[in-house]
Amino acid sequence: MSATARISYLRVTPRKARLVADLIRGKKVQAALDLLSFTNRYVANDFKKLLRSALANAEQKGGMDPDNLIVKTVMVDQGPTIKRWQARARGSAYKVEKKTSHVTLILEEK
């Protein structure tokens, strides 16, 4: 039995999000929450919310014991890129690309 939670259109680049995803993959839920609390990355708060959501889904829908849950899978996929233009010198423009991510987290009982 497994529990899933997703974040779509997260306003952080997938490369930066994968750094945090690699930290918690394969860990117990409580250890992952502790690790995210002390991780000095902007996206760690979003991962913490996602992990709590998956934990609530596991308790509510599956009736699983939170002490036996591990983070089985954390997938970070690239979402759409928001494209903007910034004015530069002599009437030229500079392209600004704001990347987004889709994150999927799956918990499973040990």
N, CA, C and O atoms as a Tinker XYZ file with bonds, in Angstrom:
   440  protein
     1  N      0.851000   -1.182000    0.000000    73     2
     2  CA     0.000000    0.000000    0.000000    64     1     3
     3  C      0.890000    1.236000    0.000000    63     2     4     5
     4  O      1.931000    1.257000    0.656000    81     3
     5  N      0.483000    2.255000   -0.729000    73     3     6
     6  CA     1.286000    3.468000   -0.794000    64     5     7
     7  C      0.385000    4.698000   -0.758000    63     6     8     9
     8  O     -0.813000    4.619000   -1.028000    81     7
     9  N      0.980000    5.822000   -0.422000    73     7    10
    10  CA     0.280000    7.105000   -0.379000    64     9    11
    11  C      1.060000    8.096000   -1.233000    63    10    12    13
    12  O      2.290000    8.106000   -1.229000    81    11
    13  N      0.326000    8.927000   -1.962000    73    11    14
    14  CA     0.945000    9.840000   -2.924000    64    13    15
    15  C      0.518000   11.272000   -2.639000    63    14    16    17
    16  O     -0.600000   11.522000   -2.187000    81    15
    17  N      1.423000   12.212000   -2.911000    73    15    18
    18  CA     1.112000   13.644000   -2.874000    64    17    19
    19  C      1.885000   14.315000   -3.999000    63    18    20    21
    20  O      2.986000   13.890000   -4.348000    81    19
    21  N      1.296000   15.375000   -4.568000    73    19    22
    22  CA     1.922000   16.065000   -5.697000    64    21    23
    23  C      1.882000   17.579000   -5.515000    63    22    24    25
    24  O      0.962000   18.126000   -4.907000    81    23
    25  N      2.905000   18.241000   -6.056000    73    23    26
    26  CA     2.904000   19.696000   -6.212000    64    25    27
    27  C      3.104000   19.956000   -7.700000    63    26    28    29
    28  O      4.039000   19.436000   -8.309000    81    27
    29  N      2.231000   20.755000   -8.274000    73    27    30
    30  CA     2.387000   21.129000   -9.674000    64    29    31
    31  C      2.738000   22.602000   -9.766000    63    30    32    33
    32  O      2.313000   23.407000   -8.937000    81    31
    33  N      3.503000   22.942000  -10.762000    73    31    34
    34  CA     3.882000   24.330000  -11.060000    64    33    35
    35  C      4.611000   25.002000   -9.891000    63    34    36    37
    36  O      4.368000   26.170000   -9.589000    81    35
    37  N      5.496000   24.259000   -9.244000    73    35    38
    38  CA     6.314000   24.807000   -8.165000    64    37    39
    39  C      7.342000   25.756000   -8.770000    63    38    40    41
    40  O      8.064000   25.372000   -9.690000    81    39
    41  N      7.421000   26.974000   -8.277000    73    39    42
    42  CA     8.258000   28.015000   -8.878000    64    41    43
    43  C      9.710000   27.903000   -8.420000    63    42    44    45
    44  O     10.240000   28.809000   -7.776000    81    43
    45  N     10.336000   26.800000   -8.752000    73    43    46
    46  CA    11.751000   26.591000   -8.494000    64    45    47
    47  C     12.263000   25.697000   -9.619000    63    46    48    49
    48  O     11.512000   24.880000  -10.153000    81    47
    49  N     13.525000   25.845000   -9.979000    73    47    50
    50  CA    14.061000   25.050000  -11.074000    64    49    51
    51  C     14.166000   23.576000  -10.651000    63    50    52    53
    52  O     14.435000   23.285000   -9.486000    81    51
    53  N     13.959000   22.661000  -11.580000    73    51    54
    54  CA    14.041000   21.240000  -11.240000    64    53    55
    55  C     15.420000   20.841000  -10.725000    63    54    56    57
    56  O     15.532000   19.958000   -9.874000    81    55
    57  N     16.449000   21.473000  -11.223000    73    55    58
    58  CA    17.804000   21.139000  -10.784000    64    57    59
    59  C     17.993000   21.418000   -9.292000    63    58    60    61
    60  O     18.610000   20.622000   -8.584000    81    59
    61  N     17.465000   22.545000   -8.814000    73    59    62
    62  CA    17.571000   22.887000   -7.399000    64    61    63
    63  C     16.662000   22.004000   -6.548000    63    62    64    65
    64  O     17.012000   21.651000   -5.422000    81    63
    65  N     15.503000   21.651000   -7.083000    73    63    66
    66  CA    14.576000   20.801000   -6.338000    64    65    67
    67  C     15.116000   19.379000   -6.202000    63    66    68    69
    68  O     14.878000   18.726000   -5.186000    81    67
    69  N     15.834000   18.895000   -7.205000    73    67    70
    70  CA    16.379000   17.542000   -7.153000    64    69    71
    71  C     17.448000   17.396000   -6.072000    63    70    72    73
    72  O     17.642000   16.301000   -5.543000    81    71
    73  N     18.141000   18.479000   -5.740000    73    71    74
    74  CA    19.130000   18.430000   -4.664000    64    73    75
    75  C     18.471000   18.069000   -3.335000    63    74    76    77
    76  O     19.018000   17.287000   -2.557000    81    75
    77  N     17.297000   18.640000   -3.082000    73    75    78
    78  CA    16.583000   18.350000   -1.835000    64    77    79
    79  C     15.906000   16.981000   -1.919000    63    78    80    81
    80  O     15.839000   16.261000   -0.923000    81    79
    81  N     15.407000   16.622000   -3.098000    73    79    82
    82  CA    14.752000   15.326000   -3.269000    64    81    83
    83  C     15.728000   14.182000   -3.001000    63    82    84    85
    84  O     15.349000   13.161000   -2.429000    81    83
    85  N     16.970000   14.349000   -3.410000    73    83    86
    86  CA    17.978000   13.316000   -3.186000    64    85    87
    87  C     18.293000   13.135000   -1.704000    63    86    88    89
    88  O     18.707000   12.053000   -1.287000    81    87
    89  N     18.101000   14.189000   -0.904000    73    87    90
    90  CA    18.369000   14.094000    0.531000    64    89    91
    91  C     17.382000   13.180000    1.246000    63    90    92    93
    92  O     17.772000   12.448000    2.155000    81    91
    93  N     16.105000   13.210000    0.849000    73    91    94
    94  CA    15.076000   12.502000    1.610000    64    93    95
    95  C     14.680000   11.163000    1.015000    63    94    96    97
    96  O     13.971000   10.393000    1.664000    81    95
    97  N     15.113000   10.866000   -0.189000    73    95    98
    98  CA    14.726000    9.617000   -0.846000    64    97    99
    99  C     15.250000    8.415000   -0.056000    63    98   100   101
   100  O     16.440000    8.333000    0.247000    81    99
   101  N     14.332000    7.468000    0.279000    73    99   102
   102  CA    14.711000    6.248000    0.988000    64   101   103
   103  C     14.751000    6.362000    2.502000    63   102   104   105
   104  O     15.041000    5.376000    3.180000    81   103
   105  N     14.468000    7.531000    3.048000    73   103   106
   106  CA    14.534000    7.736000    4.497000    64   105   107
   107  C     13.164000    7.496000    5.141000    63   106   108   109
   108  O     12.137000    7.513000    4.464000    81   107
   109  N     13.166000    7.274000    6.449000    73   107   110
   110  CA    11.913000    7.209000    7.191000    64   109   111
   111  C     11.292000    8.597000    7.213000    63   110   112   113
   112  O     11.989000    9.601000    7.062000    81   111
   113  N      9.978000    8.648000    7.402000    73   111   114
   114  CA     9.254000    9.918000    7.312000    64   113   115
   115  C      9.726000   10.906000    8.373000    63   114   116   117
   116  O      9.953000   12.077000    8.070000    81   115
   117  N      9.874000   10.446000    9.608000    73   115   118
   118  CA    10.295000   11.358000   10.671000    64   117   119
   119  C     11.713000   11.864000   10.447000    63   118   120   121
   120  O     12.004000   13.031000   10.706000    81   119
   121  N     12.591000   10.999000    9.969000    73   119   122
   122  CA    13.965000   11.416000    9.674000    64   121   123
   123  C     13.987000   12.424000    8.529000    63   122   124   125
   124  O     14.767000   13.376000    8.548000    81   123
   125  N     13.134000   12.211000    7.539000    73   123   126
   126  CA    13.058000   13.140000    6.411000    64   125   127
   127  C     12.526000   14.506000    6.848000    63   126   128   129
   128  O     13.022000   15.538000    6.396000    81   127
   129  N     11.523000   14.516000    7.720000    73   127   130
   130  CA    10.992000   15.790000    8.231000    64   129   131
   131  C     12.048000   16.546000    9.032000    63   130   132   133
   132  O     12.172000   17.764000    8.905000    81   131
   133  N     12.807000   15.825000    9.855000    73   131   134
   134  CA    13.876000   16.456000   10.635000    64   133   135
   135  C     14.949000   17.023000    9.713000    63   134   136   137
   136  O     15.448000   18.126000    9.939000    81   135
   137  N     15.298000   16.278000    8.689000    73   135   138
   138  CA    16.311000   16.716000    7.742000    64   137   139
   139  C     15.866000   17.965000    6.989000    63   138   140   141
   140  O     16.660000   18.880000    6.768000    81   139
   141  N     14.589000   17.998000    6.593000    73   139   142
   142  CA    14.065000   19.159000    5.864000    64   141   143
   143  C     13.970000   20.396000    6.759000    63   142   144   145
   144  O     14.079000   21.525000    6.278000    81   143
   145  N     13.766000   20.180000    8.061000    73   143   146
   146  CA    13.674000   21.320000    8.984000    64   145   147
   147  C     14.989000   22.079000    9.078000    63   146   148   149
   148  O     15.002000   23.293000    9.281000    81   147
   149  N     16.094000   21.354000    8.931000    73   147   150
   150  CA    17.403000   21.981000    9.070000    64   149   151
   151  C     18.148000   22.147000    7.759000    63   150   152   153
   152  O     19.331000   22.489000    7.760000    81   151
   153  N     17.478000   21.911000    6.642000    73   151   154
   154  CA    18.097000   22.107000    5.335000    64   153   155
   155  C     17.986000   23.574000    4.952000    63   154   156   157
   156  O     16.905000   24.160000    5.018000    81   155
   157  N     19.085000   24.155000    4.560000    73   155   158
   158  CA    19.127000   25.585000    4.258000    64   157   159
   159  C     18.892000   25.828000    2.759000    63   158   160   161
   160  O     19.730000   26.412000    2.072000    81   159
   161  N     17.748000   25.375000    2.279000    73   159   162
   162  CA    17.355000   25.571000    0.885000    64   161   163
   163  C     15.938000   26.133000    0.863000    63   162   164   165
   164  O     15.110000   25.800000    1.712000    81   163
   165  N     15.672000   26.993000   -0.124000    73   163   166
   166  CA    14.362000   27.631000   -0.234000    64   165   167
   167  C     13.243000   26.595000   -0.444000    63   166   168   169
   168  O     12.158000   26.724000    0.123000    81   167
   169  N     13.514000   25.587000   -1.248000    73   167   170
   170  CA    12.500000   24.605000   -1.618000    64   169   171
   171  C     12.234000   23.585000   -0.511000    63   170   172   173
   172  O     11.280000   22.814000   -0.620000    81   171
   173  N     13.035000   23.555000    0.539000    73   171   174
   174  CA    12.860000   22.578000    1.616000    64   173   175
   175  C     11.514000   22.753000    2.320000    63   174   176   177
   176  O     10.920000   21.764000    2.748000    81   175
   177  N     11.026000   23.976000    2.449000    73   175   178
   178  CA     9.716000   24.204000    3.074000    64   177   179
   179  C      8.598000   23.600000    2.239000    63   178   180   181
   180  O      7.651000   23.038000    2.790000    81   179
   181  N      8.693000   23.705000    0.921000    73   179   182
   182  CA     7.681000   23.125000    0.049000    64   181   183
   183  C      7.708000   21.592000    0.115000    63   182   184   185
   184  O      6.660000   20.948000    0.084000    81   183
   185  N      8.895000   21.021000    0.205000    73   183   186
   186  CA     9.011000   19.574000    0.339000    64   185   187
   187  C      8.462000   19.108000    1.682000    63   186   188   189
   188  O      7.881000   18.028000    1.782000    81   187
   189  N      8.649000   19.925000    2.711000    73   187   190
   190  CA     8.127000   19.590000    4.032000    64   189   191
   191  C      6.595000   19.552000    4.014000    63   190   192   193
   192  O      5.985000   18.648000    4.585000    81   191
   193  N      5.983000   20.536000    3.357000    73   191   194
   194  CA     4.530000   20.558000    3.220000    64   193   195
   195  C      4.043000   19.344000    2.424000    63   194   196   197
   196  O      3.035000   18.727000    2.768000    81   195
   197  N      4.767000   19.015000    1.364000    73   195   198
   198  CA     4.404000   17.879000    0.531000    64   197   199
   199  C      4.487000   16.576000    1.307000    63   198   200   201
   200  O      3.613000   15.720000    1.176000    81   199
   201  N      5.524000   16.419000    2.107000    73   199   202
   202  CA     5.697000   15.210000    2.916000    64   201   203
   203  C      4.605000   15.093000    3.970000    63   202   204   205
   204  O      4.099000   13.999000    4.219000    81   203
   205  N      4.243000   16.199000    4.584000    73   203   206
   206  CA     3.148000   16.183000    5.568000    64   205   207
   207  C      1.820000   15.837000    4.895000    63   206   208   209
   208  O      0.995000   15.133000    5.477000    81   207
   209  N      1.613000   16.327000    3.679000    73   207   210
   210  CA     0.396000   16.016000    2.937000    64   209   211
   211  C      0.326000   14.531000    2.605000    63   210   212   213
   212  O     -0.729000   13.916000    2.752000    81   211
   213  N      1.433000   13.950000    2.160000    73   211   214
   214  CA     1.465000   12.521000    1.859000    64   213   215
   215  C      1.247000   11.697000    3.124000    63   214   216   217
   216  O      0.597000   10.653000    3.078000    81   215
   217  N      1.781000   12.154000    4.243000    73   215   218
   218  CA     1.595000   11.477000    5.526000    64   217   219
   219  C      0.125000   11.502000    5.932000    63   218   220   221
   220  O     -0.412000   10.495000    6.393000    81   219
   221  N     -0.526000   12.651000    5.763000    73   219   222
   222  CA    -1.954000   12.762000    6.077000    64   221   223
   223  C     -2.786000   11.870000    5.149000    63   222   224   225
   224  O     -3.762000   11.258000    5.583000    81   223
   225  N     -2.397000   11.799000    3.872000    73   223   226
   226  CA    -3.095000   10.914000    2.935000    64   225   227
   227  C     -2.951000    9.451000    3.359000    63   226   228   229
   228  O     -3.903000    8.678000    3.256000    81   227
   229  N     -1.779000    9.077000    3.827000    73   227   230
   230  CA    -1.542000    7.692000    4.251000    64   229   231
   231  C     -2.388000    7.342000    5.475000    63   230   232   233
   232  O     -2.940000    6.245000    5.557000    81   231
   233  N     -2.490000    8.262000    6.415000    73   231   234
   234  CA    -3.279000    8.005000    7.616000    64   233   235
   235  C     -4.769000    8.009000    7.308000    63   234   236   237
   236  O     -5.512000    7.168000    7.813000    81   235
   237  N     -5.206000    8.950000    6.482000    73   235   238
   238  CA    -6.632000    9.130000    6.200000    64   237   239
   239  C     -7.185000    8.038000    5.282000    63   238   240   241
   240  O     -8.208000    7.427000    5.590000    81   239
   241  N     -6.523000    7.797000    4.173000    73   239   242
   242  CA    -7.071000    6.894000    3.162000    64   241   243
   243  C     -6.615000    5.453000    3.348000    63   242   244   245
   244  O     -7.402000    4.521000    3.181000    81   243
   245  N     -5.356000    5.274000    3.690000    73   243   246
   246  CA    -4.832000    3.917000    3.763000    64   245   247
   247  C     -4.849000    3.318000    5.151000    63   246   248   249
   248  O     -4.750000    2.099000    5.291000    81   247
   249  N     -4.971000    4.137000    6.182000    73   247   250
   250  CA    -4.917000    3.647000    7.552000    64   249   251
   251  C     -3.550000    3.083000    7.928000    63   250   252   253
   252  O     -3.449000    2.162000    8.739000    81   251
   253  N     -2.502000    3.645000    7.332000    73   251   254
   254  CA    -1.147000    3.149000    7.589000    64   253   255
   255  C     -0.566000    3.769000    8.857000    63   254   256   257
   256  O     -0.963000    4.856000    9.277000    81   255
   257  N      0.376000    3.056000    9.449000    73   255   258
   258  CA     1.052000    3.535000   10.649000    64   257   259
   259  C      2.175000    4.491000   10.241000    63   258   260   261
   260  O      3.048000    4.096000    9.468000    81   259
   261  N      2.185000    5.732000   10.733000    73   259   262
   262  CA     3.202000    6.693000   10.318000    64   261   263
   263  C      4.624000    6.321000   10.732000    63   262   264   265
   264  O      5.585000    6.802000   10.132000    81   263
   265  N      4.769000    5.467000   11.755000    73   263   266
   266  CA     6.112000    5.081000   12.204000    64   265   267
   267  C      6.787000    4.105000   11.245000    63   266   268   269
   268  O      8.013000    3.990000   11.240000    81   267
   269  N      5.997000    3.401000   10.435000    73   267   270
   270  CA     6.547000    2.397000    9.524000    64   269   271
   271  C      6.688000    2.897000    8.090000    63   270   272   273
   272  O      7.041000    2.118000    7.205000    81   271
   273  N      6.422000    4.175000    7.839000    73   271   274
   274  CA     6.443000    4.696000    6.475000    64   273   275
   275  C      7.843000    5.172000    6.080000    63   274   276   277
   276  O      8.569000    5.754000    6.887000    81   275
   277  N      8.199000    4.914000    4.832000    73   275   278
   278  CA     9.443000    5.434000    4.272000    64   277   279
   279  C      9.123000    6.181000    2.986000    63   278   280   281
   280  O      8.094000    5.939000    2.355000    81   279
   281  N     10.012000    7.089000    2.606000    73   279   282
   282  CA     9.864000    7.833000    1.359000    64   281   283
   283  C     10.390000    6.931000    0.246000    63   282   284   285
   284  O     11.599000    6.787000    0.063000    81   283
   285  N      9.471000    6.333000   -0.486000    73   283   286
   286  CA     9.861000    5.377000   -1.522000    64   285   287
   287  C     10.386000    6.096000   -2.758000    63   286   288   289
   288  O     11.466000    5.778000   -3.255000    81   287
   289  N      9.619000    7.065000   -3.255000    73   287   290
   290  CA     9.967000    7.732000   -4.508000    64   289   291
   291  C      9.742000    9.229000   -4.375000    63   290   292   293
   292  O      8.741000    9.669000   -3.809000    81   291
   293  N     10.680000   10.008000   -4.902000    73   291   294
   294  CA    10.506000   11.452000   -5.056000    64   293   295
   295  C     10.930000   11.781000   -6.482000    63   294   296   297
   296  O     12.105000   11.667000   -6.832000    81   295
   297  N      9.969000   12.188000   -7.298000    73   295   298
   298  CA    10.255000   12.522000   -8.691000    64   297   299
   299  C     10.091000   14.025000   -8.895000    63   298   300   301
   300  O      9.094000   14.614000   -8.477000    81   299
   301  N     11.067000   14.628000   -9.533000    73   299   302
   302  CA    10.997000   16.053000   -9.865000    64   301   303
   303  C     11.070000   16.167000  -11.379000    63   302   304   305
   304  O     12.101000   15.881000  -11.988000    81   303
   305  N      9.969000   16.587000  -11.974000    73   303   306
   306  CA     9.893000   16.758000  -13.419000    64   305   307
   307  C      9.802000   18.239000  -13.752000    63   306   308   309
   308  O      9.346000   19.040000  -12.936000    81   307
   309  N     10.232000   18.597000  -14.943000    73   307   310
   310  CA    10.185000   19.997000  -15.353000    64   309   311
   311  C      8.788000   20.355000  -15.833000    63   310   312   313
   312  O      8.174000   19.625000  -16.611000    81   311
   313  N      8.299000   21.491000  -15.354000    73   311   314
   314  CA     7.020000   22.019000  -15.796000    64   313   315
   315  C      7.230000   23.044000  -16.886000    63   314   316   317
   316  O      8.325000   23.145000  -17.440000    81   315
   317  N      6.197000   23.807000  -17.202000    73   315   318
   318  CA     6.340000   24.829000  -18.239000    64   317   319
   319  C      7.252000   25.972000  -17.787000    63   318   320   321
   320  O      7.363000   26.266000  -16.597000    81   319
   321  N      7.885000   26.592000  -18.744000    73   319   322
   322  CA     8.780000   27.715000  -18.469000    64   321   323
   323  C      8.044000   29.018000  -18.729000    63   322   324   325
   324  O      7.450000   29.202000  -19.791000    81   323
   325  N      8.084000   29.923000  -17.754000    73   323   326
   326  CA     7.482000   31.245000  -17.902000    64   325   327
   327  C      8.516000   32.141000  -18.564000    63   326   328   329
   328  O      9.637000   32.261000  -18.070000    81   327
   329  N      8.156000   32.766000  -19.670000    73   327   330
   330  CA     9.119000   33.577000  -20.414000    64   329   331
   331  C      8.792000   35.053000  -20.247000    63   330   332   333
   332  O      7.648000   35.475000  -20.416000    81   331
   333  N      9.817000   35.826000  -19.913000    73   331   334
   334  CA     9.676000   37.273000  -19.717000    64   333   335
   335  C     10.803000   37.975000  -20.446000    63   334   336   337
   336  O     11.778000   37.343000  -20.853000    81   335
   337  N     10.669000   39.293000  -20.612000    73   335   338
   338  CA    11.706000   40.118000  -21.234000    64   337   339
   339  C     12.087000   41.229000  -20.289000    63   338   340   341
   340  O     11.228000   41.824000  -19.639000    81   339
   341  N     13.388000   41.514000  -20.210000    73   339   342
   342  CA    13.899000   42.581000  -19.364000    64   341   343
   343  C     14.603000   43.590000  -20.249000    63   342   344   345
   344  O     15.398000   43.221000  -21.113000    81   343
   345  N     14.313000   44.859000  -20.033000    73   343   346
   346  CA    14.931000   45.918000  -20.839000    64   345   347
   347  C     16.416000   46.025000  -20.519000    63   346   348   349
   348  O     16.827000   45.935000  -19.362000    81   347
   349  N     17.216000   46.221000  -21.573000    73   347   350
   350  CA    18.663000   46.348000  -21.422000    64   349   351
   351  C     19.123000   47.633000  -22.126000    63   350   352   353
   352  O     18.311000   48.423000  -22.606000    81   351
   353  N     20.418000   47.810000  -22.169000    73   351   354
   354  CA    20.988000   49.041000  -22.710000    64   353   355
   355  C     20.730000   49.165000  -24.215000    63   354   356   357
   356  O     20.604000   48.163000  -24.918000    81   355
   357  N     20.655000   50.399000  -24.691000    73   355   358
   358  CA    20.503000   50.765000  -26.103000    64   357   359
   359  C     19.280000   50.122000  -26.763000    63   358   360   361
   360  O     19.327000   49.750000  -27.935000    81   359
   361  N     18.202000   49.996000  -26.016000    73   359   362
   362  CA    16.946000   49.526000  -26.582000    64   361   363
   363  C     16.863000   48.038000  -26.832000    63   362   364   365
   364  O     15.918000   47.571000  -27.468000    81   363
   365  N     17.819000   47.293000  -26.353000    73   363   366
   366  CA    17.746000   45.843000  -26.555000    64   365   367
   367  C     16.977000   45.198000  -25.405000    63   366   368   369
   368  O     16.597000   45.867000  -24.443000    81   367
   369  N     16.755000   43.891000  -25.519000    73   367   370
   370  CA    16.011000   43.160000  -24.494000    64   369   371
   371  C     16.779000   41.901000  -24.113000    63   370   372   373
   372  O     17.579000   41.380000  -24.891000    81   371
   373  N     16.521000   41.427000  -22.908000    73   371   374
   374  CA    17.170000   40.242000  -22.378000    64   373   375
   375  C     16.085000   39.241000  -22.011000    63   374   376   377
   376  O     15.133000   39.588000  -21.311000    81   375
   377  N     16.216000   38.008000  -22.473000    73   375   378
   378  CA    15.224000   36.979000  -22.210000    64   377   379
   379  C     15.405000   36.407000  -20.809000    63   378   380   381
   380  O     16.509000   36.010000  -20.438000    81   379
   381  N     14.332000   36.365000  -20.034000    73   379   382
   382  CA    14.338000   35.804000  -18.689000    64   381   383
   383  C     13.410000   34.599000  -18.696000    63   382   384   385
   384  O     12.225000   34.722000  -19.006000    81   383
   385  N     13.954000   33.425000  -18.352000    73   383   386
   386  CA    13.152000   32.211000  -18.295000    64   385   387
   387  C     13.008000   31.772000  -16.840000    63   386   388   389
   388  O     13.997000   31.534000  -16.147000    81   387
   389  N     11.762000   31.672000  -16.395000    73   387   390
   390  CA    11.479000   31.244000  -15.028000    64   389   391
   391  C     10.941000   29.825000  -15.098000    63   390   392   393
   392  O      9.822000   29.596000  -15.558000    81   391
   393  N     11.745000   28.877000  -14.639000    73   391   394
   394  CA    11.387000   27.475000  -14.764000    64   393   395
   395  C     10.506000   27.026000  -13.607000    63   394   396   397
   396  O     10.585000   27.565000  -12.503000    81   395
   397  N      9.670000   26.036000  -13.875000    73   395   398
   398  CA     8.791000   25.473000  -12.859000    64   397   399
   399  C      9.021000   23.963000  -12.769000    63   398   400   401
   400  O      9.629000   23.359000  -13.653000    81   399
   401  N      8.528000   23.372000  -11.693000    73   399   402
   402  CA     8.714000   21.946000  -11.448000    64   401   403
   403  C      7.396000   21.295000  -11.058000    63   402   404   405
   404  O      6.505000   21.939000  -10.505000    81   403
   405  N      7.292000   20.014000  -11.355000    73   403   406
   406  CA     6.217000   19.166000  -10.856000    64   405   407
   407  C      6.879000   18.110000   -9.970000    63   406   408   409
   408  O      7.762000   17.381000  -10.423000    81   407
   409  N      6.446000   18.026000   -8.692000    73   407   410
   410  CA     7.070000   17.102000   -7.749000    64   409   411
   411  C      6.027000   16.065000   -7.317000    63   410   412   413
   412  O      4.903000   16.417000   -6.962000    81   411
   413  N      6.410000   14.791000   -7.352000    73   411   414
   414  CA     5.572000   13.686000   -6.909000    64   413   415
   415  C      6.317000   12.927000   -5.820000    63   414   416   417
   416  O      7.482000   12.564000   -5.987000    81   415
   417  N      5.628000   12.690000   -4.695000    73   415   418
   418  CA     6.233000   11.980000   -3.564000    64   417   419
   419  C      5.356000   10.783000   -3.213000    63   418   420   421
   420  O      4.143000   10.924000   -3.065000    81   419
   421  N      5.969000    9.599000   -3.079000    73   419   422
   422  CA     5.239000    8.371000   -2.768000    64   421   423
   423  C      5.811000    7.780000   -1.479000    63   422   424   425
   424  O      7.015000    7.554000   -1.360000    81   423
   425  N      4.916000    7.535000   -0.520000    73   423   426
   426  CA     5.291000    6.882000    0.741000    64   425   427
   427  C      4.825000    5.438000    0.698000    63   426   428   429
   428  O      3.790000    5.122000    0.112000    81   427
   429  N      5.604000    4.564000    1.328000    73   427   430
   430  CA     5.233000    3.154000    1.367000    64   429   431
   431  C      5.559000    2.593000    2.739000    63   430   432   433
   432  O      6.494000    3.036000    3.405000    81   431
   433  N      4.756000    1.593000    3.156000    73   431   434
   434  CA     5.015000    0.950000    4.446000    64   433   435
   435  C      6.204000    0.026000    4.347000    63   434   436   437
   436  O      6.406000   -0.646000    3.336000    81   435
   437  N      6.978000   -0.001000    5.394000    73   435   438
   438  CA     8.194000   -0.833000    5.432000    64   437   439
   439  C      7.819000   -2.276000    5.643000    63   438   440
   440  O      8.696000   -3.139000    5.705000    81   439
